[in-house]
Amino acid sequence: MTTKVTLEQVASTLIGFSNEELLRLNKQLCQIIKHRNTVRRMEATVSFAVGDKVTFNDKMGQTRVGTVNKVKRVNISVIEAPTSIQPGLRWNVAGSFLRKA
């Protein structure tokens, strides 16, 4: 049987920890968060393939439409569609920012 622990219970337990123990715990938590973010990015990236039609918002909030040109480890290379704002422009976009069109 699994017992659910509340944040208040965790916080009250942490009060008894030394600074050294808290620093070790902090390092472990940072590693867990980093791993989860890596997995999330990889899942977003592998869901796209070369030739997919995609949309994304640029830094100015404008919606861009394009085609996946290359799927890399971290980013996806997208070439803007002929009917988009700047046809032929190449973008490197994180997979988590892309939506299939």
C-alpha positions as CSV (number, residue, x, y, z in Angstrom):
1,M,0.0,0.0,0.0
2,T,1.3,3.5,-0.9
3,T,1.1,6.4,1.5
4,K,0.7,9.8,0.0
5,V,2.9,12.4,1.6
6,T,1.9,16.1,1.6
7,L,4.3,19.0,1.0
8,E,3.7,20.1,4.5
9,Q,4.9,16.8,5.8
10,V,8.0,16.9,3.7
11,A,8.7,20.5,4.8
12,S,8.4,19.6,8.5
13,T,10.8,16.7,7.9
14,L,13.3,18.9,6.1
15,I,13.6,21.2,9.1
16,G,15.6,18.5,10.9
17,F,18.1,18.1,8.0
18,S,21.6,19.7,8.2
19,N,22.7,22.1,5.5
20,E,24.9,19.4,4.0
21,E,21.9,17.0,3.7
22,L,19.8,19.7,2.2
23,L,22.4,20.5,-0.4
24,R,22.6,16.8,-1.4
25,L,18.9,16.6,-1.6
26,N,18.8,19.8,-3.7
27,K,21.4,18.3,-6.1
28,Q,19.3,15.1,-6.5
29,L,16.1,17.1,-7.1
30,C,17.8,19.2,-9.8
31,Q,19.0,16.0,-11.5
32,I,15.4,14.6,-11.5
33,I,14.0,17.8,-12.9
34,K,16.7,18.0,-15.6
35,H,16.0,14.4,-16.6
36,R,12.3,15.0,-16.8
37,N,12.8,18.0,-19.0
38,T,15.2,16.0,-21.3
39,V,12.6,13.3,-21.7
40,R,9.8,15.8,-22.4
41,R,12.0,17.5,-25.1
42,M,12.9,14.2,-26.7
43,E,9.3,13.1,-26.7
44,A,8.3,16.3,-28.4
45,T,11.1,16.1,-31.0
46,V,10.5,12.4,-32.0
47,S,6.8,13.1,-32.8
48,F,7.9,15.0,-35.9
49,A,9.3,13.7,-39.2
50,V,10.8,15.3,-42.3
51,G,8.1,16.6,-44.5
52,D,5.5,17.3,-41.7
53,K,3.6,20.5,-42.0
54,V,3.9,22.5,-38.8
55,T,3.0,25.8,-37.2
56,F,4.7,27.7,-34.4
57,N,4.7,31.3,-33.0
58,D,7.8,33.3,-33.4
59,K,9.2,35.7,-30.7
60,M,6.9,38.4,-31.9
61,G,3.9,36.2,-31.5
62,Q,3.2,35.8,-35.2
63,T,2.1,32.3,-36.4
64,R,4.6,30.8,-38.8
65,V,3.7,27.9,-41.1
66,G,6.4,25.6,-42.5
67,T,7.7,22.1,-43.3
68,V,10.1,20.1,-41.2
69,N,13.4,20.0,-43.0
70,K,15.5,18.1,-40.5
71,V,15.0,16.6,-37.1
72,K,18.0,17.2,-34.9
73,R,18.8,16.2,-31.3
74,V,17.6,19.4,-29.7
75,N,15.8,21.4,-32.4
76,I,13.9,20.9,-35.5
77,S,14.8,22.7,-38.7
78,V,11.7,24.2,-40.3
79,I,11.4,26.0,-43.7
80,E,8.6,28.5,-44.0
81,A,5.9,27.7,-46.5
82,P,5.5,29.8,-49.7
83,T,2.3,31.2,-48.3
84,S,3.8,32.2,-45.0
85,I,5.2,35.6,-43.8
86,Q,8.8,35.1,-45.1
87,P,8.7,32.2,-47.6
88,G,11.8,30.0,-47.6
89,L,13.2,31.3,-44.3
90,R,14.8,28.6,-42.2
91,W,14.0,28.3,-38.5
92,N,15.5,26.1,-35.7
93,V,12.6,25.5,-33.3
94,A,12.4,23.3,-30.2
95,G,10.0,20.4,-30.8
96,S,7.8,21.5,-27.8
97,F,7.0,24.8,-29.6
98,L,5.8,23.1,-32.8
99,R,2.2,22.0,-33.6
100,K,1.3,19.8,-36.6
101,A,-0.7,21.8,-39.2
